[in-house]
Amino acid sequence: MTEPSDASAARAASGDADLAAQAALFDRSFDRKDGETVLPWRYRNGPHGEALTTVVEGGESGLAASYACGPRTVLQRGANPVTVGQTGDVMTDSAFRGKGLFSKLDAETLKLAKEAGWPCVFGLPNRASADIFTQKLGWDAVGEIRPWTFVLVSDAGAREERMKVSRAAASAVPWVAWRGTMARGRLRKAFFGKINVVPIARFKPEADDVQAEVAKNFPWFVQRDHAFLNWRFVDAPSGRFRAHGVYEPGGKMQGWCVVQLPERGETAGYIADITAVDDVAFAGALEAGLGHLRKAGASVARAHAIVGSSWERQLKGSGFRPSKPEDVRPIILHTLDPSHPVVAAAKNPSSWFFTDADRDAELIG
């Protein structure tokens, strides 16, 4: 095993050899076997640009640690696109944990982000790593994200999922499932005869017009044109995403829903993204997503929402139930250019348009 000669040896990764070593470290760190497929998709192929990644030498794969920060193009009220960063994989070989490598990687990555002209970097760490970011590395905690659950059917899977909240929540599953059925009825009534909802294999440029209509209402909207949507979902390595498009009777696109199917043995699927021009299109998109997950065998549908956001209000108003308080995760921010106008929006996540499509990892969980 090669020891890192110096914790200051953090450097920018480059080339196929580094990517292969990162993939090996990814598989080892997360008990995966698909790093050589997932990391090129995530780090190199995104339509917003290549990720910034840093590494420290050492370990079985030739790397002791690696850190990734992906670019995200943010629209401000539908205009003024700017690239910001989003923290991604933080990986340390088990033999080198606790040696201060992460702080060096973080400093080097932020240096590269500033040199690239990114005004800020945000992240969605778990609570344990959030303390490292905020208490040791100078990041700010600016908001919170919370899981929400829609009970699709009263069965053992739904009771098991709600038991994660409390015994009372599990006991209430039959009532909550009935409420969910009523909520879906209201959704169908809201869009019946007004729009059509159909499965779509790939997103077309028509999605760009929907994005433009929705983005103008938000000071922070991660660009989700058809190129981004096809990369993020259709071409994702897992193959677990399905999309439905919402259309006017005349054929004009009004929105979409993307779901993540439950893996074999899982009871939960996810509403990965809904982007819709109005409440009617939202109702059609959500009902299509819930129906697809139910047919796929899911007992519950999950979605994450920023606390205080419009997406949270939409989920709550559509029959979703909140998680326990301990499941709330922080949103963190590191400002690199305080004078940039996007930073004010970055400090107020409740104003963002943000669904699980905007998370850094491929699969939601």
RAFENTA-V594939 format. One record per helix or strand of 2 or more residues. SS is the DSSP state (H for helix, E for strand). FROM is the first residue (numbers start at 1). TO is the last residue. Records with the same first field share a line. If there is no record, write none. Layout:
BEGIN
SS->FROM-TO + FROM-TO
END
This chain:
BEGIN
H->7-9 + 15-30 + 35-44 + 94-96 + 101-115 + 127-136 + 156-163 + 167-171 + 173-191 + 206-215 + 226-234 + 279-295 + 310-317 + 325-327 + 342-346 + 349-351 + 356-358
E->11-12 + 52-57 + 63-76 + 79-92 + 120-123 + 140-151 + 195-200 + 221-222 + 241-248 + 253-260 + 268-276 + 300-306 + 321-322 + 329-335
END
